[in-house]
Amino acid sequence: MTRVKVSVLAMVASLAMAAPASAQSIVGLDVLRTWNLVVLGDLTSSSEVEGRTFVGGNLNGSSSNYQIRTPEPSPYNVTGLTVVGDVNGSHKNLNGGSGAVVGGNVNSGFNLNGAPQTVKVGGTIANTNVNQNTVTSGLAASDPSFLVNLKQQGSLIASSMGELSRTFGGMASNSNLTISGNRGTFDAKPDAQGVAVFNISSTDLDRIGEIKFNLNGADTAIVNVTGANVTLNDNFLGGTTGLGKHVIWNLVDAQKVDATTAWGGSVLAPGAAATTGNYIEGSAVFGSLVQNGEFHLGTYVGTYNPPVGPPPVDGGGSPTPIPGEAAGLFALGAIGLWMMRRRRPAAA
């Protein structure tokens, strides 16, 4: 065996050992299909989420409720509440046998309601009556991969949601918003894949007070809204029911989002610090969130999956780190390509 081959094999082995295996990799629109609410940073809540919740930072605030209804079936093994950091404040209520996974400490305590639940905690847990439930703490110390995998999942979701928002933001419009007086009518013209795209500004959104959707059979309607500050304060003619399953509001530039009225449609704003005061019906992704309103089921169920692009690039022009097993697979592919190029005969 040549020295080059030995070196490559050694590199492959070291990469395999360096990249811990992730329990599961949920990316792209599967994130919206899986969770009712995703907060990439900290969530401060005094309200409830009807479906599943993922928190990439800490869960803070007064008493709040999780998975109070039965969410859409998922092929992934996901609990009702997942928190990468700590759980602080007043008791959190877990309902319907939802269970929880927490990377840090549960300082607030849980009320475990409904069917028997399984709770896994990386650190300590306080103020929780176990009863007939299964509660295991100290997992970060006994199994180092527990916290590594959880952080890896959070990192992968964050990078994936940023890339998804940018991909949507770069799509050409094929549908129109018509503004007449105080009413804005979104008239979808879905393409062969069933996708309708609207490109509007936050100023356009501020001009209207009533929203009407004509989906016209669209599987997925993407509303790209540009602008750093976005206010969601419109009324929906005909109500909000069903819009979250097929409409995605992509707030691609948003740094701040204020949602004050009942909102119809899933919301993708991975870079925004958001505040809600009323319910949102659909899936939602925010950078951070102060939650004073509910999140209702009616999460995204469309079948559309956008094309996968190259690894995302950060603001400095360098590739965004690829976490965990994806990094190992990416490196193995790069090595394979390098070896294939070495075998090619030199051009005349």
Secondary structure by P-SEA (a helix, b strand, c coil): ccaaaaaaaaaaaaaaaaccccccccccccccccccbbbccccccccccccbbbbcccccccbbbcccccccccccccccbbbcbbbbccbbbbccccccccccccccccccccccbbbbbcbbbcccccccbbbbccccccccaaaaaaaaaaaaaaaaaaaaaaaaaaccccbbbbbcccbbbbccccccccbbbbbbcaaaaaaccbbbbccccccbbbbbbbcccccccccccccccccccccccccccccbbbbccccccbbbbccccccccbbbccbbbbccccccbbbbccccccccccccccccccccccccccccaaaaaaaaaaaaaaaaaaaccccc
